[in-house]
Each structure stands twice: as structure tokens, then as C-alpha cells.
Amino acid sequence: MKTISTSATSLPAASLGAVGKAWDEVSVSFERFCLAAGIEALGTMMEKDAEAACGPRHARREGRRGHRWGRTQGKIGFHAGKVEVERPRVRDLAGKELALPSWERAVEEDWLGQWAMNLMLINVSTRKFRRAVRLPEGDVPAPSGSGVSKSAASRHFVALSAARMKEWMGADLSGLDIMVVQIDGIRITEHLVLVAAIGIDGEGVKHPLGLIEGATEHAAVVQALIDDLVERGLDPAVPRLFIIDGSKALSKAIRRSFGRHTPIQRCQIHKARNIMERLSPALHASVRRVLRQAWELSDAEKAEKLIRNLAQRLERDAPGVSKSILEGLDEILTVTRLGLPSDLRRSLACTNIIENMMGTVRRVTRNVKCWSSTSMALRWTAAAMLEAKKGFRRLKAYKQLPALRAALVAHYANASNNWALDQKTKAA
């Protein structure tokens, strides 16, 4: 590649000579034109860097930092692949290789890795990666070593997803005004469950908070997740509402870390679904109607009375279901007892937010046929959670969140007063 004399200000659009050479490629395709023009422009920039370090050719300028050391071939990313580019080599006066700034900037952009990660997150398999980024009949070839094979795409995804997961799972949470936390698990294999947490701040913005692995949704697994969140800055003293799917292990771990009076809301949709699955079809309509009416009531005492009456009516036809309806009744009506507005109560009475994120995890990972390790499951799930975050919208009733904050403060104050009164009574 010959040196082309041009000013530094004209380099972003390439020199006239470079464009003249590249213009011959337009007859083939515009893509070839862009590639040829880019390579010529980059070559000009690297020659300028070499001249800045070594001075003009065949000159012995004082103050030079090195000397030219021939030329070599290197690879840079282009259109989700790699192309070979000839570049000059420069060594300092001690014989150590000097980096050319323009070359370093060109190779540090990991577009190939980002292409691989993006395509895999939208369910393009690694076997189809080459065809997804390079048309078989295209004018830019993809020879061996261009980085578009299935194994190369997999390596890029592993490296980039691991780096992003490490950054995300180590992020500081102390700067987030988290008011609501939802926790749920997703089963990956028979003996592997991943438990995730998502938070909602005071502006209604949703944030994936953390992820941890376990064999089941055991209290110890959930406790490890909560300990990690607390260690990263989630203050246990701040009043918050926790929303879970009904697992006793989740409630136990939450109250152990955040206090015995922490308000916990069980998902009403899960509760109703579990009841319906155990009832005969003839009872579905009437039971569903009563439950819906109870969920919509703003008076917690009336709602509880309605549910107890339903359980009493079912004692003859379905005694097991009757007992199940009353199980966890206090946590089913938490948002009602807090006195929240109807729209906010409807948004926070279920785990739809984290269930939606788990749906994205299932979609992203549906091409994975064999989970080789737990770290692989963590990487894929973390990548899917961050992918789901791109589509998050603010909580529908976010304008009513100040009412939740006031209700939580009042709840904690009342719980503290009751605890102090109980202690005095016991002492007396």
C-alpha cells in the first residue's frame, strides 16, 4: 500500500486518491466501495501515525521516537466479519513495538462480538451466523479465519456475555431508589433453578437487580441472593414492598433480612390459578367471580370476609381447596391493607413484571439444547435479563407511587409502635 499525501483533516472521508481507487469498486458493489475506501483511508491514517513517530522516510529527524520496521498483515472487523489489512510496523529506539493510534482504535471496536451477541439474543443460531452477516452471493468474501464460523461466534458470545454479567452483577445499587422488589425463580434443568430479582424505583423505572443459582427455590438460595443485594447497596432499613409468587422460602428469607414486619404481597394471579386447577370446571365461573370481586375491593376487611365465605362454601365440595384459599391470606391482601389507589394496587398485586422478564429468558434460551455448566446458564440468563430491560416501560401507575411511599412509612411506623408496646406489656 503506497503512502498518499493528504492533510489530517481530510482523513475521515478518505483522501481523493483513496476514493479514486475505491471508486473503481462501485462497478462491483457499493459494499466493496465502502470496504476499499475504508481500507485506503485507514492506511493513510496509519502512515501519518508512523511518520509522526519516525519522521519522513529516509530522514534522521531529531526527536523521533522510533523507526519503521517493515509491514505486516492484520485483521479488523467489517460487516460482522474480519478483513485483512496491511499495516506498517514501528519500533522504538530500544527495539520495542510501538502501537499506532489509528490501528488501535480500529481493532478495539468489537463489532464482531456485538453482532454475534445481538444475533444470538434474537435466536439466530451459531450455525447460521455466517449467512446472517454475509450474503452467500455477496461481493465481500468470508474465507477461513474471518471470524464468522459457528465456533468463533460462540467464543465471542461467551466472552462478551461473561463481561457484561460481571459488570451487571457487581454494579452498585445504593444510588437506586428501589421501592418495590419482585423475586421469582426459573427452572433451567431438573437440578438447576435460577432465582432473579427485579426492582422498581420511585419513578416507576424497572431495574434487573441480581441472579443466583440453586437446586430449588430453597430459603438458603433466596437468602444468598438477598445478601448479595444488601452487600451491593440495597439498604435493609428502607421501607419496601416485596412481591413473590407464594413460596414460603421467599417470605422466610425476606423477613430474616428486612425485618419481620416487611410487607409481602403474594401474586393474586398465581393464587387464583392454583385454586382453579384444583376445582371442577362447574365451579370455575363462580369462584373466579368471587376472587375478582375480592381483589377489586378497597376495604381489606370486606375482601377478607368475602374470601372466607368462599372457603366456607367450598368446604363440602372441595375441602382441600377451601383450606388452600385461606393459606397465606394476610399476604394476598397486602396491597389492599396498605390502602393503595386501585390502579397501583392492580399493578403491584401480581408478579407480571418479573414473569414478563422470565418470558424473555425462555425465548432467548430456546435454541440451547444442552446446558453444559451452571456458568453457562447464568451467562445466558443474565444476557436475556439485560435484553428484556431494553423493552421495559415505566410502571403503568407510576404517578401513584408517592402513595405507596407514604403507606410504607406509615406501615413501618405502626409496626414499630406495636412492637414497642408488646415489649412493654411483656416486661410488665
KEVOTI-771499 format. One record per residue: x, y, z of N, C-alpha, C, O, CB in turn. Coordinates in steps of 0.1 Angstrom, whole numbers, plus 5000, padded with zeros to 4 digits. Atoms other than C-alpha are relative to their C-alpha. Glycine has a CB too. Layout:
<sites>
XYZXYZXYZXYZXYZ...
</sites>
This chain:
<sites>
500849885000500050005000500950125000501750145009499050005012499149885001501650334989499550115009498350125012500050044985500349884991501750645011499350104991499850144980501250055007500749905007499250905000500150135008499850135019498549964997499849884993500051265008498650075001498050104991501050094993501349934998496951435024500150065014500950025022498849904999500049944987496151655053499149925010498349845006499450144999500750084990494851515086498550035001497749945004500650025014501449964999491551705084499249934990498049924991499850154998500850065011490551515052499949855002499349784994500650034987499950154998491151165067498749935002498549824997500949975011501350074998487651085079499349964988498649864987499150085009500750035013486351095043501049934990500649914979499450124994498950065008489550935030500550114990499950214988499549884992499449915009491851115006499449984986498849894983501549984999500550015013491051194970500649884992499949824984500350134992499450115007493550934958499349875005499149784997501449995003500650124995491950664981498649994994498249884990499950005015501450015006488450754969500149964985499349894980499350135002499950035014489650744933500349854998499749794989501250084994499750145001491050394938498749925004498449824997501249955008501250084995487950274957498850024990498049934989499650055014501249985009485550424931500049904989498949874984500150144994500050115010486650154907499249885005498749804997501449964997500750114995484949914930498550014999497749925001500449975015501449985001481550074926499349924989498249884990499750154998500650085011481049884894499749865005498949794999501049994988500350144995481149564915498950015010497949955009501349955007501149984991479049684945500450125009501650155010499849885009499749894991478749974969500749955013501550035019498750085004499350054989479849754997501549984998502350025007499449865004498650015003483149684980500650145000501850165004500249934987499549865000483550064975500350045014501350105017499050094993499849964987483050125012501249935007502049995014498749975009498950074995485449855021501450054995502350075003499949854997498849955006488149974997500450145005501550175008500049994985499749864995487750335007500450015014501350085018498750094998499750004985487850255044501449955002502250005010499149915007498650064998491050045040501050114995502150125002500249874992499049895004492750325020500150115010501250165012499650054986500049894990491750585045500749965012501550045018498650045004499350054988492950375074501549994997502350025006499549865004498650005004496250315055500650135001501850145005500249934987499449865000496750685051500250055015501250115018499050104993499949964986496050745088501249935007501949995015498749975008498950074994498550475098501350054996502350065003499949854998498749945005501250625076500250135007501450165009499950024984499849884992500650955093500549985014501350055019498750095000499550034986501050795127501449955000502249995008499149895006498650045002504250625115500950124998502050125003500149904989499249885003505550955102500250095013501250145015499450084989499949924988504751125135501049945010501650015017498650025007499150074991506750865154501450004995502450005002499549875003498750025006509650825129500550114992501750114988500049874992499649895009509751135108499849954986499449844983501450045003500150045014509751135070500949894996501949865003500350124991499250115004511150845052501450044996501650154990499349924988498649975004514950835047500550135007501550185002500150014985499649884993515251125072500549955014500049855019498950115001499650034987517051125105499750125009500650195014501649975000500449884993515051385123500349985015500149875020498550034998499850014986515951465158498750005008497750065003500950125005501350014992513351385185499149894996498149875002499350134999500950115004511951085166500049905011501049875018500549944987500250104989510650815189500349864996500449775004498650015005499750135005511350515167500450004986500750104980498749915003499650025014512050375133499149904994498549815001501549974998500950095007510050185107500649865000501849845000499750054985499550144999510249805108499249914990498749814994499949955015500750085010508649685076498550015001497950105007500449865001501550005000504949595071499549865004500349765002499550044986500650134996502649315083498550004997498050114994500349975015501450025003499149185078499350005014499749935023499649884992500950004988496449255105498649984996498250004984500250125008501450025003492749185107499150105009499450125021499549865003500949914993489949435116498649954997498449894987500250154997501350045002486249385119499350094989499550214989499250015013500749925010484049485089498749924997498849804993500850024987501350075004480349395084499949875007499649775001499949994985500150124992480449145112501049894996500749774998498649955000499050105003483548975099501350075001501450185005499849944985498749954999487249025097500650014986500449924978500949925009499349995013489249155067501450035003501850105013499350114991498649984999492949165062500450144995500050184985500849894993499649865003494649505062501650005002502149955012499350115008498649984998498349575056500350125008499750235005500750004986499749884991499849805082501550015002502249915002499349995013498649984997503249955089500349965014499549965023500450144997499650034986505249845119501150105004501950144996500649855001499149904995507150085141500649955013499849905022499350145002499450044988509650005168500750125006501350214999501049894999499449894994511050245194501649984999502049884994499650025015498650005001514750315198500649885008501849845006500750135004499550124992515050025223499649874994499949764999499550015014500450125007513549775199498649955003498349844999501049905002501450054996510049755214499050054991499150174986499750055015501149965010506949765192499250125005498850125017499149884998500849884997505150095191498649984994498549944982500650134995501450015005501350095187499650124992500050244996499049985012500449885008499850315160498650035005497749955005500049964985501349974994496850505175498849974991497849924995500050155003501150035009494750475144499749854999498549814998500350064986500250155001495250095142499349955013498449875013501349934998500650054988494450055179498550045001497749965006500850075012501449964999491250255176499149914990498049884993499850154995500750095009490250035146499749865005498649815003500750004987500250144995490749705163499349995013498849885017501449935001500650014987489449795197498549995000497849955009500450115009501550005002485849825184499649864997499849814986499550104989500350145002484549475189498649994994497749935000500049935014501350015007481749495163499749864997498549824997500150084987500350145003482149125155499349945013498449865011501349934997500650054987481449035192498650055002497749975006500850035011501449944998478449275194499049944990497949924993500150154999500950065010477049135161499649865005498449825004500749994986500350144995477348775175499150005011498149925012501349935004500950004988475748865208498650054996497649995001500550105011501349955004472949065192499249894992498049874995500150124991500750105008472048785167499649885008498549825006500949954988500350114992472148515193498950035010498149955014501249955008501149964991469848715216498650014992497650014998500350145006501350015008467248725187499949874993499249854983500050114990500250145003467548345183500649964986500049874980498649985000499250055012469948325153501149905005501949945013500650124992499050104995471948005159501450034994501550104984499549864996498649985004475748005156500249944986501149994979500949945010499850075013475447765126499650094988500050084977499249874999500549915010473648045107500650145001500250234994498550015001499449874999475848325118500750054988500550174984501050005012499349965012477948335087499050054989499250164983500849884993501049955009474848365065499350125004498850204996499049894997500749884995473248625088500850134998500250234997499749985015499249885001476148865084500650024986501050134983501150005010499449995013477448785049499149924990498949804992501549945000500850075010475248705019500949904992502049934988499450104991499250105007476448385002500450054986501550024981499249874998499749955014476248564968500650145001500750214991498850004991499549874999477748884982501450024994502149924991500150045015498749975006480949064970501150005010502350015006499950134992499050004990482749065003500149855005499249815012499750105012499950144997484048705008500249985015500650085022501249944993499850034986484248535042500849875000500449765003498649975007499150115000487248305039500349945014499850015024501350034994499750064987488548085067500950105008501850165003500849874999499349914992489748295096499450145001499950235007501450024995500649875000487348585090499150025013498550135014499150024988500749994987485648515124498549994999497850045008500350135006501550015001482148425112499649855001498549824998499550064987500450144998482248055119499249985013499150075021501349915000500850034988479947895145500850005013500350055023499249874998499250014988482747835169500550145004500650185016501249914998499649864998484048195165498950085006499150165016500650074988501249934995480548335171499849965014499450055023498849984991500250044987480248125202501050055010500750095021500049845001499049944991483548245216499850145003499950195014501449984994500349864998482548605210498950025010498950105019499750064987501249994991479248545228500449975014500050045024498949914995499650044986480848375258500850125006500650155017500949874999499249894995483448655262499250125004499350185014501150034990500749874998481048945258498949985011498750075019499450044987501050024990478248795279500649985014500050035024499149874996499350014987480648705307500450135005500350165017501249904999499549874995482049055308498850095004498950165014500750074988501249924996478549215308499449955013498950035021499049994989500650064988477348975335500850055012500350085023499949855000499149964989480349055357499850155004499750185015501549984997500249864998479749425353498750035006498550115016500150084987501349984995476049405360499949955014499350015023499049934991500250064987476249175390500950065010500850035022500349854999499149934991478949395405499650145002500350225008501449994996500449865000477049725400499550045014498949965021498950024989500449954987476449945430498550044999498050104990500850135003501449974999472749965440499650115009498450145010499349875004500349904990473050235466499450134994498750205001501250035008500649885006472150505441498649994995498150084989500950044989501350035005468850345432499050025011499249965022499949864993501149984990465650455450499049884998497949914993499350144998500950115002464150105450498949995010499249995022500949875000501250004991460650095464499349865000498749825010499050114996500750135002459349755451501149904995501949934986498850014991499250105005461249435447499249874997498449835006501149965011500750135003459949125429501149894999502149914993499250024987499150125000461648785433499349884995498249854999500649985014500650125006461048475413501149914995502249964993498950034989499050105005462848165400499549944987498449944984500249895010500250065013463147995367500849875000502049875003500350094988499350135000463947625363500749984987500149994976499049885002499250025012466747565338500149854997499849814985501450065002499950155001467347185343499349945012498850015021501449954998500650074989466046925367500650045013499950055023500149854998499349974988468647025393500650145000501550165007501049895003499449875000469247385385498850104998498150104989501050024988500949894999467047685394500750135001501650145010498949985011499449874998468048045389498950095006497850105001500550064986500949914993466448295413500450154996501650184998500049985015499749875004466248655400499250105008498250075013499750024985500749894994465248995414499950124991500950154984500750035014500249885008463849305397499450105010498650085018499149974988500449894991463349645414499350114992499550124980501150055008500749885006461049945407500450125009500250115021498549974999499649884992462350285417498850105002497750074997501250074994501049904997460450595428499450064988498350134988500550105009500649945012459950705392499349894991498849924980501250064991500750105007458450375381500949924990500449844982498950054993499050075009461650255362500449875006500649865018501350094998499750144995462349885364501549974998502150004987499149904992498650035001465849755371500249855004499949815015500850095010499650134996467049395370501150015010502150085008500649914988499149984989468949365403501049895002502249925004499250015012499050104998470549025406499549864996498449854992500450005015500350145005470648655398501049905008502149935011500349994985499250104993471848345417499549864997498349844993500050025015500350135004471847975411499749915013500249945024501149934992500350104989470447685433499449884994499049884982499250075010500750135005468947335431498550025001497849964992500549895009501449974998465547465443499950145005500950215008499349905009500249874994463947785455500049995015499050025022498650064995499850024985465247705490500350135006500850225000501149905002499749884992465447965517501450044999501750164999499549995014498549975001469247945516500450064987501250154987500849875003499749945013469348025479499550144999500250234995499449914989500549865000467048325483500850095009501050205006498549995003499349924991468948435513501450044994501850164997500349925013498749975006472248425493499750124990500650214989500649884993500349895010470548645466499850135008500350245004498849974992500249884993469348895492501250055007501450175007498949975011498849964994472648905510500950074989501650174992500849885006499249945011474348985476499450144997500250244995500049924988500649865003471849275470500350105011500650215009498549984999499649914989472449415505501450045000501750155002499649935013498649975000476149395501500350104989501350184990500849874997499849915011475849585468499350135002499450224994499549944987500649864996473949875485498550015002498050125003500450094989501449994998470349775489499850015015499949915022499249874994500049974985469749925524498849935006497649955002499850155002501150074994467649695546499150095008497950055011500549885009500849914991466349985567499050084992498150144998501050095007500949925008464550155538498749924998498749804994500650034986501350075002460750065537499849964985500050054976498950095005500250055014460049855506498849905001498549845011501249934994501050115002457249625493500749894992501349924981498750064993499550125007458249275482498849924994497849915001500849915009501150075007456149085457500649864996501749864989499550084987499650135002456548705454498949914994497749964994500749935013501050095006454748405438499349915010498549845007500649924989500650084990453848245471500949915007500449845016498849934994499150104994456848045480500350045015500750165017501350004992499749974986457348025518501550035002501850105011499549885009498549984999461148015513500350154997501250205004500749914991499749865003461048365498499650085011500350175015499250044987500549924989458948505526501049995012501350095019498649965005499150024989461248355552501350074999501850145008500349855002498749945003464448485536499850155001500750235006500649964987500249865000462948835531499950065014500550165017498850034991500249954986461848875567501249985008501450065018498849935006498850024992465048745580501050124998501750165007500749874996499049895003467049025563499450145001500150235005500549984985500649865000464549315561499050025011498450135012499350024987500849984988462549265593498749924999498249894989499750145001501250084999459549065605498850074996497750014993499949955014501249935004457149345596500150054986499250134981499950125009499949965014458249375560498849964992498449854993501349944993501250045007455149395538500449924987501249954979499350134995499850095011455049105513498649974994497749945000500649865005501250025007452449075486500249874992501149864983499750124990500050125009451748725471499250034988498350104987499449885008500649985013450848715435498549955000498349835002500849944989501450045000447048715432499749914988498849824988499150125000500350085012447148565397500549865002499849774998500850064988499550144996449248265409499049945009498749825008501450015006500950054990446848225438498749954993498349844995499750105011501250045007443748225416500249884990499449794989499550124992499750115009445447995390500149865007499649765003501250034992499950134992446347735417498749955005498449835005500950035012501350044996442847735430499149944989498549844990499250125006500850055011441247695396500549864995499649784991500150104988499450135005443547395387499549895009499549775005501550015000500450114991442147205417498549995001497949915008500550035014501550005000438447285411499449934988500149934977499550145002500750055012435947115388499650124991499350224996498849915004500449895009435047315357498750075004498550195000500049954986501349954997431547365370500150125010499250205011499149895005499849904989432847585399500950124995501050215003500649945012499049905004435347795379499450144999499950235004500549964986500549865002433048085369499650065013499950185015498849994991500449934987431548145404501250035009501250145015499149905007498849974991434948115422500850114994501350205002500849875001499349895006436648335397499450135002500050235004500249974985500849884998433948595400500250065015500450185016498549984997499949964986434248605438501550055003501750155009499749885010498649964998438048625437500350144994500950225000501049904994499949875007437948905412499450115008500050225009499549994986500749904992435549095433500850035013500950155017498649955004499249984988437749045464501350084997501750175004500449875007498849925004440849175445499750144998500650235000500749934988500349865004439049485434499550095012499550215011498950004990500549924989437749585468501150095007502350045007499449915011499049914994439549875485500049985015500950035022499750154997500150024986438449765520500649865003500049764998498550015005499450134998440749485532499149915009499149795007501450025007500850084991438349365559498849934992498549824994499450085012501150055008435449325534500649894990499949794988499350114992499450105010437849145509500349875008500049765002501250064994499750124993438948905536498849925004498849805003500850045013501250074997435448835547499449934988498949824989499050105005500550065012434448765511500849874997500149774993500150104988499250125003437348515507499749895010499649775007501550035000500350104990436548345540498649944997498449824999500050065014501450065004432848305529500249904989499549804988499150114997499850105011434048145497500649875004500249775000501050074989499450124994436247905516499049915007499049795007501250035009501050074993433347815538499049934991498649814994499250095009501050065009431047745508500749884993500049794989499650104989499350115007433747515493500449885009500949795004501250054993499650104991434247305524499449864997500049764999499750045014500750125003431747045512500549944987500749824986498550025000499750045014432647025475501549984998501949894991499550094990498550005002436447085478500750045013501250155013500450084988499449964987437747085514501550034999501950125006499849895010498649965001441347085503500250134994501150214998500749894991499949875006440847385481499650115010500250225010499150014987500549914990438947555509501250045009501350165013498949945008498849974992442047525531501050084993501750164999500549875006499049935008444247645503499750144998500650234998500249934987500449865002442247955498500450095012500850205010498550014998499749924988442848065534501550015003502050095011499349945012498650004998446547985533500750134995500550164983500749874994499349875004448648305532499150114997499450204989500849974988501049905002445548525533500550145003500250234996498749975007499549874996447348805550500950064989500850184986500949995013499149955010449948835523499350024986499850094978501249904998500849985012447348805495499450144999499350204988498949894999500749874999445749135506500950115005500450215010498849995008499149904995448849335515499850134993499750245000501549954998500149875007448449605488498650065003498550185003500149984985501349944996444749645499500250065014499650165016498949895000499849954986445749685536500950135000500750215009500749895008499249885000448249945526499250124995499750244996501349984991500849895004445450155512500450074987500350194985499950105011499549945013446950205477498850034991497849964991501049904994501049975011444950355448499849884992500749794991500450124991500350125007443250105426500949964989501349854987498650014994499150035011445550135396501349955005501949864999500250134991498750044994448650105417499949865006500749785005500650105010500250134994447149815436499949894990500449784992498750015008500150105010446349635404501449974994501649854990499150054989498750025006449949685391500949925010501849845005500650134997499150064991451549555423499449885007500049835017500450105011500650114994449249275432500449864994500049764998498550014999499650125007450949025409501550014996502150124997499149974987498650005004454348925396500250014985501149954979500749875005500050005014453649005360501350064994501850034983498850084994498849935005456749235357501149904999501849894988500450115009498950095001459248965365499649884992500549814986500449955015500550115009457148695347500350044985500749964977498649975002499849965013457448905316501549994996501949954985499650154998498650025002461248915320500449864999501349834990500850075012499750145001461348545325499549944987500149854981499349925011500450045013459448505293501050034989501249964980498750074996498949975009462248685275501149915002501849874992500450155003498950094997464748455292499749874992500649814986500149975015500350125007462848155278500150014985500549924978498549955004499949985015462648305243501550004996501849944986499350134996498649985004466348395242500749865001501649834993500750105009499350134998467448045255499449884993499849774996500149985015500750115005465147835235500849924990500549804987498750044993499150085009467947735210501049925007501749845001500650104991498950074992470147605238499449865003498449855010500350075013500450144999469747225237500749935012500149835017500249924988499250064990472347135263500750105009501550185004501049894995499449914991473347325294501349935006501249845014499150055012498750074996477047225299500450045014501149965020501150044990499549964987477547415331499150115006498350174999501550065000500849904993475947645357500450144995499650234994500249995015499549875005478147935345499450044986499150154984501550014999500749985013476647895310498650055002498150144996500149874991501449964997473147915324499950145006499050225002499349905010499949874994474048225344500250114989499650214989501050015011499749915010475548395314498950034991498550144988501249954992501149995009472648325291498850075007498250165001499549864995501149944993470048425317500350155003499450235001499749935013499649864998471948745326499950084987499450194987501450015006500149935013472248835289498550024997498150134991500749924990501549995003468448775285499350105009498550175004499349865001500649904991467548985315500450144996499650234996500549985015499549875005469649275302499350034986499050154983501550014998500749985012467949225268498650045003498050124996500149874991501449974996464549235285499950155005498950215003499549915010500049864995465549565301499850104989499350214992501350025008500149905011465749735267498550024997498250134992500749944988501449985003461949685263499250045012497950055011499449874995500849964988460949785299499450144998500050234992500950005012500749874999458450065303499850035014499949955023498750004992500249974986457750255334498749945005497849914997499950165001501250064994455150115358498850094995498950214995500250005015501249945006451750195344499450115010499050225006498949904997500549914990450650365377501150075007501050095020499149935010498849944993454050535384499750135007500350175017501150024990500349874994452350865392499449985014499350085022499050084991500650024987450750705423501049945010500649905021498849904998499050064991454050575437500250085013500650025023501349994993499949934987454250865463499049945010499349955022499750144998500950064991451150705478500549875007500349845018498649974994499450124995453050375482501150045010501249975020500649924989499049964991455950555498499450045014499950005024500850124994500749954987453650725524499449885007499549875019498950104997500650114994451850395530501149915007500949865018499249924990498950084994455150205536500650075013500850005023501149984990499549934988456450475560499049985012499449965023500250154997501050024990453150455579500049865006499849845018498650054995500050144996453250075580501249975009501049915019500049914988498950034992456750065594499950075013500350015024501350044993500149924987456050335620499049935009499249925021499550144997501050074992452950145631500549875006500249835017498749984992499450134996454749815632501050025012501149945021500749934989499049974989457549975654499350035013499749995023500950114995500749964988455050125678499349875006499349865019498950104997500650124995453249795681501049915007500749845017499249924989499050084995456449615687500550055014500749985023501249994991499649934988457449865714499049975011499349955023500350154998501150024990454049825731500049865005499849835017498750044993500050144996454349445731501249985010501049905019500249914988498850024991457849465747499650065014500050005024501250074995500449944986456449695775499049915007499149895019499450144998501050094994453549455780500649885006500349835017498949964990499350124995455849155783500850045012500949955022500949954989499149964989458149345807499150025013499549995024500750134997500949984989455149435829499549875006498749865015498850094996
</sites>
